[in-house]
């Protein structure tokens, strides 16, 4: 059976989500990647709420952009990770579990994770 890209991504994401679950003590950091932007949310799956969110598409992030750092680049993803970690620390979140969302753990997804670690999140 041949799968298209979206179906294969959804299948990988279901496989990851079967093992990764966010709790109030250790919420889940979910990543979504598009061609031009990257989005990240810290989610409490028990309550079904988003605690903290950051993306390369929001106005507060656009003020940090330069000619070399765009929203869809590795450097931009690292800045989004640092911004998310700053907001999570302000909300009292220190420890999370990482959900790569079915994407391979390299490039922008890895840079976002490293930026979150540099910002003080543990996972």
DSSP file (Angstrom, degrees, kcal/mol; ACC not computed):
  #  RESIDUE AA STRUCTURE BP1 BP2  ACC     N-H-->O    O-->H-N    N-H-->O    O-->H-N    TCO  KAPPA ALPHA  PHI   PSI    X-CA   Y-CA   Z-CA
    1    1 A X              0   0    0      0, 0.0     2,-0.5     0, 0.0     0, 0.0   0.000 360.0 360.0 360.0 123.0    0.0    0.0    0.0
    2    2 A X        -     0   0    0      0, 0.0     2,-0.3     0, 0.0     0, 0.0  -0.751 360.0-157.6 -91.7 130.3    1.5    3.3   -1.1
    3    3 A X        -     0   0    0     -2,-0.5     2,-0.1     2,-0.0     0, 0.0  -0.793  10.8-131.5-105.4 147.0    1.0    6.3    1.2
    4    4 A X     >  -     0   0    0     -2,-0.3     4,-2.3     1,-0.1     5,-0.2  -0.386  37.9 -95.5 -84.4 176.5    1.1    9.9    0.3
    5    5 A X  H  > S+     0   0    0      1,-0.2     4,-2.4     2,-0.2     5,-0.2   0.901 122.1  48.9 -61.8 -44.6    3.2   12.3    2.4
    6    6 A X  H  > S+     0   0    0      1,-0.2     4,-2.5     2,-0.2    -1,-0.2   0.902 112.6  47.8 -65.3 -41.0    0.4   13.5    4.6
    7    7 A X  H  > S+     0   0    0      2,-0.2     4,-2.2     1,-0.2    -1,-0.2   0.893 112.1  49.7 -67.4 -38.6   -0.8   10.0    5.4
    8    8 A X  H  X S+     0   0    0     -4,-2.3     4,-2.3     2,-0.2    -2,-0.2   0.898 111.5  49.0 -66.2 -39.7    2.7    8.9    6.2
    9    9 A X  H  X S+     0   0    0     -4,-2.4     4,-2.6     2,-0.2    -2,-0.2   0.923 111.5  49.2 -64.3 -44.4    3.2   11.9    8.5
   10   10 A X  H  X S+     0   0    0     -4,-2.5     4,-2.3     1,-0.2    -2,-0.2   0.884 110.5  51.3 -62.6 -38.4   -0.1   11.2   10.3
   11   11 A X  H  X S+     0   0    0     -4,-2.2     4,-1.8     2,-0.2    -1,-0.2   0.923 111.7  46.0 -64.7 -44.9    0.9    7.6   10.7
   12   12 A X  H  X S+     0   0    0     -4,-2.3     4,-2.1     2,-0.2    90,-0.3   0.892 111.7  52.8 -64.2 -39.3    4.3    8.5   12.2
   13   13 A X  H  X S+     0   0    0     -4,-2.6     4,-2.8    88,-0.3    -2,-0.2   0.905 107.6  50.8 -65.2 -41.2    2.6   11.0   14.5
   14   14 A X  H  X S+     0   0    0     -4,-2.3     4,-1.3     1,-0.2    -1,-0.2   0.891 109.3  51.9 -61.0 -38.7    0.1    8.5   15.8
   15   15 A X  H  < S+     0   0    0     -4,-1.8     4,-0.4     2,-0.2    -2,-0.2   0.899 112.6  44.4 -65.5 -40.8    3.0    6.1   16.5
   16   16 A X  H >X S+     0   0    0     -4,-2.1     4,-1.5     1,-0.2     3,-1.4   0.914 111.3  53.6 -68.2 -43.2    4.8    8.8   18.5
   17   17 A X  H 3< S+     0   0    0     -4,-2.8    -1,-0.2     1,-0.3    -2,-0.2   0.719  97.0  66.2 -68.3 -20.6    1.6    9.9   20.3
   18   18 A X  T 3< S+     0   0    0     -4,-1.3    -1,-0.3     1,-0.2    -2,-0.2   0.766 113.7  31.8 -68.2 -23.1    1.0    6.3   21.5
   19   19 A X  T <4 S+     0   0    0     -3,-1.4     2,-0.5    -4,-0.4    -2,-0.2   0.655 112.1  67.3-105.5 -21.5    4.1    6.6   23.6
   20   20 A X     <  +     0   0    0     -4,-1.5     2,-0.4    77,-0.0    -1,-0.1  -0.904  55.2 165.3-112.4 124.5    4.1   10.3   24.5
   21   21 A X        -     0   0    0     -2,-0.5     2,-0.4     5,-0.1     5,-0.0  -1.000  28.4-132.6-139.6 136.4    1.5   11.8   26.8
   22   22 A X        -     0   0    0     -2,-0.4    24,-0.7     6,-0.1    23,-0.4  -0.732  23.1-176.2 -92.1 134.5    1.5   15.2   28.6
   23   23 A X        -     0   0    0      3,-1.9    22,-0.1    -2,-0.4    20,-0.0  -0.749  42.3-103.5-117.5 168.0    0.6   15.4   32.3
   24   24 A X  S    S+     0   0    0     -2,-0.3     3,-0.4     1,-0.2    -1,-0.1   0.856 124.5  45.6 -61.5 -32.7    0.2   18.4   34.6
   25   25 A X  S    S+     0   0    0      1,-0.3    70,-0.3    68,-0.1     2,-0.3   0.832 131.3  20.3 -77.1 -32.0    3.6   17.7   36.1
   26   26 A X  S    S-     0   0    0     68,-0.1    -3,-1.9    67,-0.1    -1,-0.3  -0.709  83.3-166.1-139.7  83.2    5.3   17.0   32.8
   27   27 A X  E     -a   96   0A   0     68,-0.5    70,-2.3    -3,-0.4     2,-0.4  -0.162  24.8-104.2 -70.9 167.3    3.4   18.6   29.8
   28   28 A X  E     -aB  97  43A   0     15,-2.8    15,-3.3    68,-0.2     2,-0.8  -0.763  16.9-145.9 -97.6 133.4    4.0   17.7   26.2
   29   29 A X  E     -aB  98  42A   0     68,-3.1    70,-3.0    -2,-0.4     2,-0.4  -0.875  23.6-165.3 -96.3 104.7    6.0   20.0   23.8
   30   30 A X  E     -aB  99  41A   0     11,-2.7    11,-2.2    -2,-0.8     2,-0.4  -0.757   1.5-157.8 -96.6 137.2    4.3   19.5   20.4
   31   31 A X  E     - B   0  40A   0     68,-1.3     2,-0.4    -2,-0.4     9,-0.2  -0.933   9.9-174.8-117.4 135.4    6.0   20.7   17.3
   32   32 A X  E     - B   0  39A   0      7,-2.7     7,-3.2    -2,-0.4     2,-0.5  -0.999   8.9-163.7-126.8 135.1    4.4   21.5   13.9
   33   33 A X  E     + B   0  38A   0     -2,-0.4     2,-0.2     5,-0.2     5,-0.2  -0.962   9.6 176.2-120.8 129.5    6.5   22.4   10.9
   34   34 A X        -     0   0    0      3,-2.8    -2,-0.0    -2,-0.5     5,-0.0  -0.638  48.1 -94.2-116.3-177.1    5.3   24.1    7.7
   35   35 A X  S    S+     0   0    0     -2,-0.2     3,-0.0     1,-0.2    -1,-0.0   0.878 121.4  21.2 -67.6 -35.9    7.3   25.2    4.8
   36   36 A X  S    S+     0   0    0      1,-0.1     2,-0.3    35,-0.0    -1,-0.2   0.644 125.7  31.1-107.7 -16.7    7.7   28.8    6.0
   37   37 A X        -     0   0    0     35,-0.1    -3,-2.8    34,-0.0     2,-0.4  -0.860  57.3-141.9-139.2 168.7    7.1   28.6    9.8
   38   38 A X  E     -B   33   0A   0     -2,-0.3    18,-2.0    -5,-0.2     2,-0.4  -0.998  16.4-164.2-135.5 139.6    7.5   26.5   12.8
   39   39 A X  E     -BC  32  55A   0     -7,-3.2    -7,-2.7    -2,-0.4     2,-0.3  -0.933   5.0-174.7-125.6 144.0    5.0   26.3   15.7
   40   40 A X  E     -BC  31  54A   0     14,-2.6    14,-2.5    -2,-0.4     2,-0.3  -1.000   1.4-177.8-141.8 140.6    5.4   24.9   19.2
   41   41 A X  E     -BC  30  53A   0    -11,-2.2   -11,-2.7    -2,-0.3     2,-0.6  -0.988  23.1-141.0-135.9 145.1    2.9   24.3   22.1
   42   42 A X  E     -BC  29  52A   0     10,-3.2     9,-3.0    -2,-0.3    10,-1.2  -0.950  35.0-170.1-103.6 119.2    3.2   23.1   25.6
   43   43 A X  E     -BC  28  50A   0    -15,-3.3   -15,-2.8    -2,-0.6     2,-0.8  -0.906  28.7-150.2-122.8 136.4    0.1   21.0   26.2
   44   44 A X  E  >> - C   0  49A   0      5,-2.7     4,-1.7    -2,-0.4     5,-1.7  -0.907  16.2-170.8 -97.4 105.2   -1.5   19.3   29.2
   45   45 A X  T  45S+     0   0    0     -2,-0.8   -22,-0.2   -23,-0.4    -1,-0.1   0.760  79.3  62.3 -72.4 -25.2   -3.2   16.3   27.7
   46   46 A X  T  45S+     0   0    0    -24,-0.7    -1,-0.2     1,-0.2   -23,-0.1   0.922 118.2  27.4 -66.2 -42.6   -5.1   15.4   30.9
   47   47 A X  T  45S-     0   0    0     -3,-0.2    -2,-0.2     2,-0.1    -1,-0.2   0.639 104.8-128.5 -90.5 -17.4   -7.0   18.7   30.9
   48   48 A X  T  <5 +     0   0    0     -4,-1.7     2,-0.3     1,-0.3    -3,-0.2   0.849  62.8 130.9  72.8  34.8   -6.8   19.1   27.1
   49   49 A X  E   < -C   44   0A   0     -5,-1.7    -5,-2.7     0, 0.0     2,-0.6  -0.898  60.1-126.1-123.8 150.7   -5.4   22.6   27.3
   50   50 A X  E     -C   43   0A   0     -2,-0.3    -7,-0.2    -7,-0.2     3,-0.1  -0.845  23.2-176.3 -90.7 123.3   -2.5   24.5   25.7
   51   51 A X  E     +     0   0A   0     -9,-3.0     2,-0.3    -2,-0.6    -8,-0.2   0.885  67.2   2.8 -87.3 -43.6   -0.4   26.1   28.5
   52   52 A X  E     -C   42   0A   0    -10,-1.2   -10,-3.2     2,-0.0    -1,-0.3  -0.991  64.8-175.1-145.0 145.7    2.1   28.0   26.4
   53   53 A X  E     +C   41   0A   0     -2,-0.3     2,-0.3   -12,-0.2   -12,-0.2  -0.989   5.6 173.5-142.7 152.3    2.6   28.5   22.7
   54   54 A X  E     +C   40   0A   0    -14,-2.5   -14,-2.6    -2,-0.3     2,-0.3  -0.978   5.7 171.8-153.0 149.2    5.2   30.2   20.4
   55   55 A X  E >   -C   39   0A   0     -2,-0.3     3,-0.8   -16,-0.2   -16,-0.2  -0.974  43.9-117.7-152.7 165.9    5.6   30.4   16.7
   56   56 A X  T 3  S+     0   0    0    -18,-2.0    15,-0.1    -2,-0.3   -17,-0.1   0.439 108.6  66.4 -83.2   1.0    7.7   32.1   14.0
   57   57 A X  T 3  S+     0   0    0    -19,-0.3     2,-0.2    14,-0.1    -1,-0.2   0.382  77.6  99.9-103.3   2.1    4.5   33.6   12.7
   58   58 A X  S X> S-     0   0    0     -3,-0.8     4,-1.7     1,-0.1     3,-0.9  -0.605  78.2-120.0 -94.1 153.8    3.6   35.9   15.6
   59   59 A X  H 3> S+     0   0    0      1,-0.3     4,-1.0    -2,-0.2    -1,-0.1   0.831 110.3  57.6 -61.5 -34.8    4.3   39.6   15.7
   60   60 A X  H 34 S+     0   0    0      1,-0.2     4,-0.3     2,-0.2    -1,-0.3   0.807 109.1  47.2 -68.1 -26.2    6.6   39.5   18.8
   61   61 A X  H X4 S+     0   0    0     -3,-0.9     3,-1.7     1,-0.2     4,-0.5   0.850 102.2  63.1 -79.0 -35.3    8.8   37.0   17.0
   62   62 A X  H >< S+     0   0    0     -4,-1.7     3,-0.7     1,-0.3    -2,-0.2   0.753  93.0  63.7 -63.5 -23.6    9.0   39.1   13.8
   63   63 A X  T 3< S+     0   0    0     -4,-1.0    -1,-0.3     1,-0.2    -2,-0.2   0.750 100.8  52.8 -71.2 -21.4   10.7   41.9   15.7
   64   64 A X  T <  S+     0   0    0     -3,-1.7    -1,-0.2    -4,-0.3    -2,-0.2   0.557  87.5 108.9 -87.8  -9.2   13.7   39.6   16.3
   65   65 A X    <   +     0   0    0     -3,-0.7     2,-0.2    -4,-0.5     5,-0.1  -0.371  42.9 178.4 -73.7 146.0   14.1   38.7   12.7
   66   66 A X        -     0   0    0      3,-1.2    -2,-0.0    -2,-0.1    -1,-0.0  -0.646  49.0 -86.0-127.0-172.4   17.0   39.9   10.6
   67   67 A X  S    S+     0   0    0     -2,-0.2     3,-0.1     1,-0.2    -2,-0.0   0.829 129.6  39.8 -68.0 -31.0   18.2   39.3    7.1
   68   68 A X  S    S+     0   0    0      1,-0.2     2,-0.7     7,-0.0    -1,-0.2   0.728 109.9  63.0 -91.4 -22.8   20.0   36.2    8.0
   69   69 A X        +     0   0    0      6,-0.1    -3,-1.2    -5,-0.1     2,-0.2  -0.898  64.7 170.5-109.3 109.3   17.4   34.8   10.5
   70   70 A X    >   -     0   0    0     -2,-0.7     3,-1.1    -5,-0.1     6,-0.4  -0.671  45.0-107.6-108.8 168.1   14.0   34.0    9.0
   71   71 A X  T 3  S+     0   0    0      1,-0.2   -33,-0.1    -2,-0.2   -15,-0.1   0.813 114.9  48.1 -66.7 -32.2   11.1   32.2   10.5
   72   72 A X  T 3  S+     0   0    0    -35,-0.1    -1,-0.2     4,-0.1     2,-0.2   0.262  95.2  93.0 -96.2  13.3   11.5   29.0    8.5
   73   73 A X  S <> S-     0   0    0     -3,-1.1     4,-2.2   -37,-0.1     5,-0.2  -0.483  87.6-106.8-100.2 173.0   15.2   28.5    9.1
   74   74 A X  H  > S+     0   0    0      2,-0.2     4,-2.0     1,-0.2     5,-0.1   0.900 122.1  51.0 -63.8 -41.3   17.2   26.6   11.6
   75   75 A X  H  > S+     0   0    0      1,-0.2     4,-1.8     2,-0.2    -1,-0.2   0.890 110.0  50.0 -64.2 -38.5   18.2   29.8   13.4
   76   76 A X  H  > S+     0   0    0     -6,-0.4     4,-2.0     1,-0.2    -2,-0.2   0.883 108.8  52.0 -66.1 -38.3   14.6   30.9   13.4
   77   77 A X  H  X S+     0   0    0     -4,-2.2     4,-2.1     1,-0.2    -2,-0.2   0.871 107.4  52.8 -65.9 -36.6   13.5   27.6   15.0
   78   78 A X  H  X S+     0   0    0     -4,-2.0     4,-2.1     1,-0.2    -1,-0.2   0.900 108.4  50.1 -66.0 -39.4   16.1   27.9   17.7
   79   79 A X  H  X S+     0   0    0     -4,-1.8     4,-2.4     2,-0.2    -2,-0.2   0.878 108.7  52.3 -64.5 -37.8   14.8   31.4   18.5
   80   80 A X  H  X S+     0   0    0     -4,-2.0     4,-2.6     2,-0.2    -2,-0.2   0.903 108.8  51.1 -64.4 -40.4   11.2   30.0   18.7
   81   81 A X  H  X S+     0   0    0     -4,-2.1     4,-2.2     2,-0.2    -2,-0.2   0.899 111.3  47.0 -62.8 -41.3   12.5   27.3   21.1
   82   82 A X  H  X S+     0   0    0     -4,-2.1     4,-2.1     2,-0.2    -2,-0.2   0.891 112.3  50.0 -67.7 -39.1   14.1   29.9   23.3
   83   83 A X  H  X S+     0   0    0     -4,-2.4     4,-2.1     2,-0.2    -2,-0.2   0.905 111.4  48.7 -64.6 -42.3   11.0   32.1   23.3
   84   84 A X  H  X S+     0   0    0     -4,-2.6     4,-2.5     1,-0.2    -2,-0.2   0.902 110.4  50.9 -64.5 -41.1    8.9   29.1   24.2
   85   85 A X  H  X S+     0   0    0     -4,-2.2     4,-2.6     2,-0.2    -2,-0.2   0.898 108.9  51.9 -63.8 -40.2   11.2   28.2   27.1
   86   86 A X  H  X S+     0   0    0     -4,-2.1     4,-1.7     1,-0.2    -1,-0.2   0.916 112.8  44.5 -61.6 -44.0   11.1   31.7   28.4
   87   87 A X  H  X S+     0   0    0     -4,-2.1     4,-1.3     2,-0.2    -2,-0.2   0.875 112.9  51.4 -69.0 -37.1    7.3   31.7   28.4
   88   88 A X  H  <>S+     0   0    0     -4,-2.5     5,-3.0     2,-0.2     4,-0.3   0.902 108.5  50.9 -67.2 -40.7    7.2   28.2   29.9
   89   89 A X  H ><5S+     0   0    0     -4,-2.6     3,-1.2     1,-0.2    -1,-0.2   0.891 108.2  52.9 -63.2 -38.6    9.5   29.2   32.8
   90   90 A X  H 3<5S+     0   0    0     -4,-1.7    -1,-0.2     1,-0.3    -2,-0.2   0.808 108.6  50.7 -65.5 -28.8    7.3   32.3   33.4
   91   91 A X  T 3<5S-     0   0    0     -4,-1.3    -1,-0.3    -3,-0.2    -2,-0.2   0.436 123.9-105.4 -88.1  -0.1    4.3   29.9   33.7
   92   92 A X  T < 5S+     0   0    0     -3,-1.2     2,-0.6    -4,-0.3    -3,-0.2   0.715  74.1 138.9  86.4  21.6    6.2   27.7   36.1
   93   93 A X      < +     0   0    0     -5,-3.0    -1,-0.3     1,-0.2    -2,-0.1  -0.892  10.2 152.7-104.0 122.7    7.0   24.8   33.8
   94   94 A X        +     0   0    0     -2,-0.6    28,-2.6     1,-0.3     2,-0.4   0.709  61.1  48.9-114.4 -35.3   10.5   23.3   34.0
   95   95 A X  B     +d  122   0B   0    -70,-0.3   -68,-0.5    26,-0.2     2,-0.3  -0.929  63.5 163.6-117.4 131.1   10.2   19.7   32.9
   96   96 A X  E     -a   27   0A   0     26,-2.5     2,-0.4    -2,-0.4   -68,-0.2  -0.833  34.1-124.1-134.1 171.7    8.5   18.6   29.6
   97   97 A X  E     -a   28   0A   0    -70,-2.3   -68,-3.1    -2,-0.3     2,-0.4  -0.979  32.5-125.7-117.9 137.8    8.2   15.6   27.3
   98   98 A X  E     -a   29   0A   0     -2,-0.4     2,-0.6    25,-0.3   -68,-0.2  -0.706  20.3-170.5 -94.1 128.5    9.1   16.3   23.6
   99   99 A X  E     -a   30   0A   0    -70,-3.0   -68,-1.3    -2,-0.4   -82,-0.0  -0.950   5.5-168.0-116.1 108.5    6.7   15.3   20.8
  100  100 A X    >   -     0   0    0     -2,-0.6     3,-1.4   -70,-0.2    -1,-0.1   0.532  33.9-129.6 -77.6  -4.7    8.4   15.7   17.4
  101  101 A X  T 3   -     0   0    0      1,-0.3   -88,-0.3   -88,-0.1   -68,-0.1   0.727  63.4 -57.4  70.0  23.8    5.0   15.4   15.7
  102  102 A X  T 3  S+     0   0    0      1,-0.3    -1,-0.3   -90,-0.3     2,-0.2   0.377 107.3 124.4  87.2  -5.7    6.0   12.7   13.3
  103  103 A X  S <  S-     0   0    0     -3,-1.4    -1,-0.3   -72,-0.2    -3,-0.1  -0.585  72.0 -97.9 -85.5 150.3    8.9   14.8   11.8
  104  104 A X        -     0   0    0     -2,-0.2     2,-2.0     1,-0.1     5,-0.3  -0.383  36.5-113.5 -63.8 146.2   12.4   13.5   11.8
  105  105 A X  S    S+     0   0    0      4,-0.1     2,-0.3     5,-0.1    -1,-0.1  -0.517  84.6  82.3 -84.6  73.4   14.5   14.7   14.7
  106  106 A X  S >  S+     0   0    0     -2,-2.0     3,-1.0     0, 0.0     2,-0.3  -0.963  77.1  15.3-159.4 167.9   17.0   16.8   12.7
  107  107 A X  T 3> S+     0   0    0     -2,-0.3     4,-2.2     1,-0.2     5,-0.1  -0.484 127.1   1.2  69.5-127.3   17.1   20.3   11.2
  108  108 A X  H 3> S+     0   0    0     -2,-0.3     4,-2.2     1,-0.2    -1,-0.2   0.845 133.8  52.8 -67.9 -35.8   14.5   22.7   12.4
  109  109 A X  H <> S+     0   0    0     -3,-1.0     4,-1.9    -5,-0.3    -1,-0.2   0.924 112.4  45.4 -66.3 -43.5   12.9   20.3   14.9
  110  110 A X  H  > S+     0   0    0      2,-0.2     4,-2.5     1,-0.2    -2,-0.2   0.891 111.6  52.7 -65.5 -40.1   16.2   19.6   16.5
  111  111 A X  H  X S+     0   0    0     -4,-2.2     4,-2.3     2,-0.2    -2,-0.2   0.888 108.0  51.0 -64.7 -38.9   17.1   23.3   16.6
  112  112 A X  H  X S+     0   0    0     -4,-2.2     4,-2.1     2,-0.2    -1,-0.2   0.917 111.0  48.7 -63.3 -42.6   13.8   24.1   18.3
  113  113 A X  H  X S+     0   0    0     -4,-1.9     4,-2.2     2,-0.2    -2,-0.2   0.911 111.6  48.9 -63.7 -42.5   14.5   21.4   20.9
  114  114 A X  H  X S+     0   0    0     -4,-2.5     4,-2.5     1,-0.2    -1,-0.2   0.886 110.3  51.6 -65.5 -38.4   18.1   22.7   21.5
  115  115 A X  H  X S+     0   0    0     -4,-2.3     4,-1.5     2,-0.2    -1,-0.2   0.881 109.6  49.6 -64.9 -37.7   16.7   26.3   21.9
  116  116 A X  H  <>S+     0   0    0     -4,-2.1     5,-2.2     2,-0.2     4,-0.4   0.886 111.1  49.5 -67.6 -38.4   14.2   25.1   24.4
  117  117 A X  H ><5S+     0   0    0     -4,-2.2     3,-1.4     1,-0.2    -2,-0.2   0.914 109.7  50.9 -65.6 -42.2   17.0   23.3   26.4
  118  118 A X  H 3<5S+     0   0    0     -4,-2.5    -1,-0.2     1,-0.3    -2,-0.2   0.826 104.9  58.6 -63.2 -31.2   19.2   26.4   26.3
  119  119 A X  T 3<5S-     0   0    0     -4,-1.5    -1,-0.3    -5,-0.2    -2,-0.2   0.563 129.1 -94.8 -76.1  -8.2   16.2   28.3   27.6
  120  120 A X  T < 5S+     0   0    0     -3,-1.4     2,-0.2    -4,-0.4    -3,-0.2   0.444  77.8 136.6 112.9   1.1   16.1   26.1   30.7
  121  121 A X      < -     0   0    0     -5,-2.2     2,-0.5   -26,-0.1    -1,-0.3  -0.590  42.3-143.8 -79.9 143.8   13.5   23.4   29.9
  122  122 A X  B      d   95   0B   0    -28,-2.6   -26,-2.5    -2,-0.2    -5,-0.0  -0.926 360.0 360.0-111.0 129.3   14.5   19.8   30.8
  123  123 A X              0   0    0     -2,-0.5   -25,-0.3   -28,-0.2    -1,-0.1   0.260 360.0 360.0-161.2 360.0   13.5   16.8   28.7
